[in-house]
């Protein structure tokens, strides 16, 4: 009975490994902002860095769902990398993919590619780096 409970809890905390999507795409700050606003400390740090930046626009990248994903093609998910001034902000999140009736997809499979229709990103963590290590460098 205890083993069943442990397995059940473990399956609830699993996440989709978005780092294996194989593509990276740019994302506008306006599109990333709702995620940043989920965490007040991240929002404050992000706004402070933007206010110190002398660039006219700052660029972010996220993992991109390739065209083979029937309902999610082109969507961006964490991890994100944002160049702000002379720093890079890396934002990670717990990514969950869901299909109809709440089915959760934890791996890239043909079934997930056909049926995943919703993405959630929670439990944000982030790190500021001074070395530019963005995906396009």
C-alpha positions as CSV (number, residue, x, y, z in Angstrom):
1,X,0.0,0.0,0.0
2,X,2.8,2.5,0.8
3,X,4.6,1.7,-2.5
4,X,1.4,2.6,-4.4
5,X,1.2,5.9,-2.6
6,X,4.8,6.7,-3.5
7,X,4.4,5.9,-7.1
8,X,1.2,8.0,-7.2
9,X,2.9,11.0,-5.7
10,X,5.9,10.7,-7.9
11,X,3.8,10.7,-11.1
12,X,2.1,14.0,-9.9
13,X,5.4,15.9,-9.7
14,X,6.8,14.7,-13.1
15,X,7.3,17.3,-15.8
16,X,7.8,17.4,-19.5
17,X,11.4,17.7,-20.5
18,X,11.2,20.7,-22.9
19,X,14.9,20.9,-23.5
20,X,14.7,18.0,-26.0
21,X,12.3,19.7,-28.4
22,X,15.3,20.4,-30.7
23,X,14.4,23.9,-31.7
24,X,14.8,27.4,-30.3
25,X,12.8,30.4,-31.3
26,X,12.7,34.1,-30.4
27,X,9.9,35.4,-28.2
28,X,8.7,38.9,-27.6
29,X,9.0,40.3,-24.1
30,X,5.2,41.0,-24.3
31,X,4.6,37.3,-24.8
32,X,6.9,36.3,-22.0
33,X,5.7,38.9,-19.5
34,X,2.7,37.0,-18.2
35,X,5.0,34.2,-17.1
36,X,7.5,36.7,-15.5
37,X,4.7,38.3,-13.6
38,X,3.9,35.0,-11.8
39,X,6.9,35.6,-9.6
40,X,7.1,39.1,-8.0
41,X,10.9,38.8,-7.2
42,X,11.7,37.8,-10.8
43,X,9.5,40.7,-12.1
44,X,11.4,43.2,-9.9
45,X,14.8,41.9,-11.0
46,X,13.7,41.8,-14.7
47,X,12.3,45.4,-14.6
48,X,15.5,46.6,-12.8
49,X,17.7,45.0,-15.4
50,X,15.6,46.5,-18.2
51,X,15.8,50.0,-16.7
52,X,19.6,49.7,-16.7
53,X,19.8,48.4,-20.3
54,X,20.8,50.8,-23.0
55,X,19.4,48.6,-25.8
56,X,16.3,49.7,-27.6
57,X,14.9,46.2,-27.4
58,X,16.1,43.1,-25.6
59,X,15.8,39.6,-27.0
60,X,14.6,36.4,-25.5
61,X,14.6,32.8,-26.8
62,X,12.6,29.8,-25.7
63,X,12.4,26.2,-26.6
64,X,10.1,25.9,-29.7
65,X,7.6,23.2,-30.5
66,X,8.4,22.0,-34.1
67,X,5.7,21.9,-36.8
68,X,5.0,18.2,-36.1
69,X,3.2,19.1,-32.9
70,X,-0.4,19.3,-34.2
71,X,-1.8,21.8,-31.7
72,X,1.4,23.4,-30.2
73,X,3.6,24.0,-33.3
74,X,5.5,27.3,-32.8
75,X,4.7,27.7,-29.1
76,X,7.6,28.6,-26.8
77,X,8.4,27.1,-23.4
78,X,11.1,27.2,-20.8
79,X,14.0,27.3,-20.5
80,X,14.1,30.9,-21.7
81,X,17.3,33.0,-22.2
82,X,17.0,36.8,-22.3
83,X,19.8,39.1,-23.2
84,X,19.3,42.3,-21.2
85,X,22.2,44.7,-21.4
86,X,25.4,42.8,-20.8
87,X,23.6,40.0,-18.9
88,X,21.7,36.9,-19.8
89,X,18.8,35.8,-17.7
90,X,18.0,32.0,-17.8
91,X,14.4,31.2,-16.7
92,X,13.5,27.6,-16.1
93,X,10.1,26.2,-15.2
94,X,8.2,23.0,-14.6
95,X,6.5,22.4,-18.0
96,X,3.4,20.3,-18.2
97,X,1.6,19.3,-21.4
98,X,-2.0,18.2,-21.3
99,X,-4.5,16.8,-23.7
100,X,-8.2,16.4,-23.6
101,X,-9.7,15.2,-20.4
102,X,-6.6,16.3,-18.5
103,X,-4.2,13.6,-19.9
104,X,-0.7,14.6,-19.0
105,X,2.2,13.9,-21.5
106,X,5.7,13.6,-19.9
107,X,7.7,12.6,-23.0
108,X,7.9,13.4,-26.7
109,X,5.8,10.7,-28.3
110,X,3.7,10.5,-31.4
111,X,0.6,10.5,-29.2
112,X,1.7,13.6,-27.4
113,X,2.5,15.3,-30.7
114,X,-1.0,14.6,-31.9
115,X,-3.0,15.2,-28.8
116,X,-1.3,17.7,-26.5
117,X,-3.4,20.9,-26.5
118,X,-2.4,22.9,-23.4
119,X,0.9,24.0,-21.8
120,X,1.4,25.1,-18.2
121,X,4.6,26.5,-16.8
122,X,5.1,26.7,-13.0
123,X,7.7,26.7,-10.3
124,X,10.0,29.3,-12.0
125,X,13.6,29.4,-11.2
126,X,16.1,31.8,-12.7
127,X,19.8,32.7,-12.9
128,X,21.6,35.8,-14.1
129,X,24.8,35.3,-16.0
130,X,27.3,37.8,-17.3
131,X,28.6,35.7,-20.1
132,X,26.5,35.7,-23.2
133,X,25.4,32.1,-23.8
134,X,22.2,32.6,-25.7
135,X,21.2,29.9,-28.2
136,X,22.1,32.0,-31.3
137,X,25.7,32.6,-30.3
